[in-house]
Amino acid sequence: MTIPEAGKGRRPVGGAAGSGNPAEECRLDVSVAHVARVYNYWLGGKDNFAADRIAGDNTISVYPGIRLSARANRAFLARTVRYLTESEGIRQFLDIGTGLPTANNTHEVAQAVAPDSRIVYVDNDPLVLAHARALLTSSEQGATAYLDADLRDTGRILEQAAGTLDFGRPVAIMLIAILHYIPDTAQATLIVADLLDAVPRGSFLVISHAGSDLFPEEIAAFEKSLNEHLPGERHVARRRADVARFFDGTDLLEPGVVRVSEWRPASAQEADVHTTLWGGVGRKKHG
Ligand SMILES: C[S@@+](CC[C@H](N)C(=O)[O-])C[C@H]1O[C@@H](n2cnc3c(N)ncnc32)[C@H](O)[C@@H]1O
């Protein structure tokens, strides 16, 4: 599928599955779990199927903290987008691994601060594609677009995102809870480098990533259970130092790579929320 035209105003934009396109709909196999739908289940959402709920319940049984951790991750996403829009003047976001629409989607947070913000969402789950209309409700002044693509296909993502984003101006690249589904670290590093290469100095990189050195026993059990249920994907948690290396070529903003709930929390209570994800924000230095 090609990227739909940028959504303007509150009009839905065509091209989503569920709109009668058989090629898109046949990719939706509900008999096996998929990470977007399992994540939706952890968050208490309703956009999931029996296989996703079985995977969700099994992972919760070995690591009950996953639900709080997923919520802390969403809060991190909202805080970083708000910060970048409010304090760094960012008006363009490339959000890869969007997930199913929920509260505080990137365009809602950014456009609440700056209605002229432009957002390109990217995900490879057909159900996210089916729900893309909810992500394409842009303000009149801004724009949103959705691209059905794999993170590994950076060339295509960048080419098609250029229909909505101006790569001559700073862009925030959002890789929120997605890089741990790229098991090969060398490949993940190249993906991040390709994306950073395409944006000018002053752009930002935002990452959250499962930490193998945060509650190691629980995470190992969780990862084993999740991987048993996700036939098409593999979850690989990484150590904080490995996550920090993805930020090469950027200046890490304070407080660096920390538990996501500790990244500029709004309150002591928010900072305390249990999480197994590392997160950080870097500003591109050169280019
Ligand atoms: C754990 S969810 C995170 C959703 C959202 N970023 C958040 O943090 O709330 C991971 C998302 O990444 C997507 N994803 C995983 N691997 C991907 C890939 N290789 N290319 C594109 N999307 C991918 C999944 O479909 C899912 O929607």
The ligand as an SDF file (V2000), in Angstrom:
LIG
                    3D

 27 29  0  0  0  0  0  0  0  0999 V2000
    4.8340   -2.5790   21.8660 C   0  0  0  0  0  0  0  0  0  0  0  0
    3.9990   -1.8070   20.5430 S   0  0  0  0  0  0  0  0  0  0  0  0
    4.3940   -0.1080   20.8470 C   0  0  0  0  0  0  0  0  0  0  0  0
    3.3300    0.8510   20.3420 C   0  0  0  0  0  0  0  0  0  0  0  0
    3.6200    2.3230   20.6030 C   0  0  0  0  0  0  0  0  0  0  0  0
    4.8500    2.7410   19.9660 N   0  0  0  0  0  0  0  0  0  0  0  0
    3.7290    2.5770   22.0690 C   0  0  0  0  0  0  0  0  0  0  0  0
    4.8570    2.5900   22.5780 O   0  0  0  0  0  0  0  0  0  0  0  0
    2.7240    2.7320   22.7340 O   0  0  0  0  0  0  0  0  0  0  0  0
    5.1150   -2.1640   19.1740 C   0  0  0  0  0  0  0  0  0  0  0  0
    4.5220   -1.7620   17.8470 C   0  0  0  0  0  0  0  0  0  0  0  0
    5.5520   -1.8880   16.8540 O   0  0  0  0  0  0  0  0  0  0  0  0
    5.0270   -2.5530   15.7270 C   0  0  0  0  0  0  0  0  0  0  0  0
    6.1330   -3.2580   15.0780 N   0  0  0  0  0  0  0  0  0  0  0  0
    6.8790   -4.2800   15.5710 C   0  0  0  0  0  0  0  0  0  0  0  0
    7.8470   -4.6290   14.7000 N   0  0  0  0  0  0  0  0  0  0  0  0
    7.6920   -3.8120   13.6300 C   0  0  0  0  0  0  0  0  0  0  0  0
    8.3960   -3.6700   12.3970 C   0  0  0  0  0  0  0  0  0  0  0  0
    9.4300   -4.4490   12.1140 N   0  0  0  0  0  0  0  0  0  0  0  0
    7.9860   -2.7210   11.5240 N   0  0  0  0  0  0  0  0  0  0  0  0
    6.9170   -1.9230   11.8240 C   0  0  0  0  0  0  0  0  0  0  0  0
    6.2170   -1.9970   12.9770 N   0  0  0  0  0  0  0  0  0  0  0  0
    6.5970   -2.9360   13.8710 C   0  0  0  0  0  0  0  0  0  0  0  0
    3.9620   -3.4800   16.2560 C   0  0  0  0  0  0  0  0  0  0  0  0
    3.0110   -3.8230   15.2750 O   0  0  0  0  0  0  0  0  0  0  0  0
    3.3850   -2.6420   17.3800 C   0  0  0  0  0  0  0  0  0  0  0  0
    2.3090   -1.8670   16.9330 O   0  0  0  0  0  0  0  0  0  0  0  0
  1  2  1  0
  2  3  1  0
  2 10  1  0
  3  4  1  0
  4  5  1  0
  5  6  1  0
  5  7  1  0
  7  8  2  0
  7  9  1  0
 10 11  1  0
 11 12  1  0
 11 26  1  0
 12 13  1  0
 13 14  1  0
 13 24  1  0
 14 15  1  0
 14 23  1  0
 15 16  2  0
 16 17  1  0
 17 18  1  0
 17 23  2  0
 18 19  1  0
 18 20  2  0
 20 21  1  0
 21 22  2  0
 22 23  1  0
 24 25  1  0
 24 26  1  0
 26 27  1  0
M  CHG  2   2   1   9  -1
M  END
$$$$
